[in-house]
């Protein structure tokens, strides 16, 4: 099957072609397909910046704003998205390890625990080989992605926001042929940043500290944890073990800027849609691109929180 036109245009860095596609009348499945291609591109880029501002976090946030008004998707947000993505370079060696394994054959049984041990020990070369084998042995399923997500959550303060957006981006379409790109996306991040040891569960849940977080917590971080906690995942037990530990470590005495933002949006949410706020962010010439992307991710977290609580 031929690639979607937007995938081809993005990978060729064809800005004019990208603009033409995202500026067309997109509704229904055509809109879904275009947004997914942007998410797939996000999963394929090289990235070494602040993980909460990874392109997957930004574009998944924009996806959610557009979803609120899918009958009239914002062309300005779509153009902003592709312009932002075209700034990144792509990984080009994802399939090398797969090809080596296929050439040599799967002669021995591999276990997920071996992958976990290799990652935990920082043996990244061996981990990549084992990861390729477990991926092929699982019939190229998403299982390896779930394993790596649990490992990443061992350092939830650094990784939870990224893991949330990664899982939601993947689940948007769950195209099996694209699984390897999403798996490599998270693997490269934990390889670059390293891992914490596994932790024991605590009795703390998102619900048990909700009220205090609303007054003096990191809303973006809390929103990501809450969404992962409430998600339906094969490895939810492991996710919640790590998340409960890190929830117990949240400093509820520290007042953050998100508190003011939450109350402002709560007071004004009837006056403006979230997509209107998003467009105001991207159209503000006094903000840098980095500031805009951070604010979009924060706005999406506020949107998520306000949909599920009375405040």
HELIX and SHEET records of a PDB file:
HELIX    1   1 UNK A    5  UNK A   11  1                                   7    
HELIX    2   2 UNK A   15  UNK A   22  1                                   8    
HELIX    3   3 UNK A   29  UNK A   43  1                                  15    
HELIX    4   4 UNK A   51  UNK A   53  5                                   3    
HELIX    5   5 UNK A   55  UNK A   68  1                                  14    
HELIX    6   6 UNK A   70  UNK A   72  5                                   3    
HELIX    7   7 UNK A   75  UNK A   85  1                                  11    
HELIX    8   8 UNK A   96  UNK A  104  1                                   9    
HELIX    9   9 UNK A  112  UNK A  120  1                                   9    
HELIX   10  10 UNK A  124  UNK A  137  1                                  14    
HELIX   11  11 UNK A  143  UNK A  152  1                                  10    
HELIX   12  12 UNK A  153  UNK A  155  5                                   3    
HELIX   13  13 UNK A  156  UNK A  171  1                                  16    
HELIX   14  14 UNK A  176  UNK A  178  5                                   3    
HELIX   15  15 UNK A  179  UNK A  193  1                                  15    
HELIX   16  16 UNK A  207  UNK A  209  5                                   3    
HELIX   17  17 UNK A  210  UNK A  216  1                                   7    
HELIX   18  18 UNK A  219  UNK A  229  1                                  11    
HELIX   19  19 UNK A  236  UNK A  247  1                                  12    
HELIX   20  20 UNK A  257  UNK A  268  1                                  12    
HELIX   21  21 UNK A  274  UNK A  282  1                                   9    
HELIX   22  22 UNK A  289  UNK A  308  1                                  20    
END                                                                             
